[in-house]
Amino acid sequence: MPEELRRPEPTSMSRSQLGGLITISIPRREESREQSRHAARGGARSVAPGTGRKPSLTPAEQILVTIVYLRKHSLQELGALPGARS
């Protein structure tokens, strides 16, 4: 994970909070992803896990990017509300 994203400023979370969230989220995310893929396939895998295109970001980086995006996007949405001050 890039060092500049490990600082608390982009996420408003401490390193321990972010690490805890990532530790809890990765297994749940993988399980949910496999369940949805199983349903889309209509059955069991035809190839072994780990084959195919590799993701650009690690699961931890994907979670971090999501947190930063949601934090920044929600602030923009709040700023667009009537009566919001800048």
Secondary structure, DSSP 4 states (H G I P E B T S, - for coil): --HHHHSSTTTT--HHHHHHHHHHHHHHHHHHHHHHHHHHHTSS-SS-TT-SPPPSS-HHHHHHHHHHHHHHHHHHHHHTSTT---
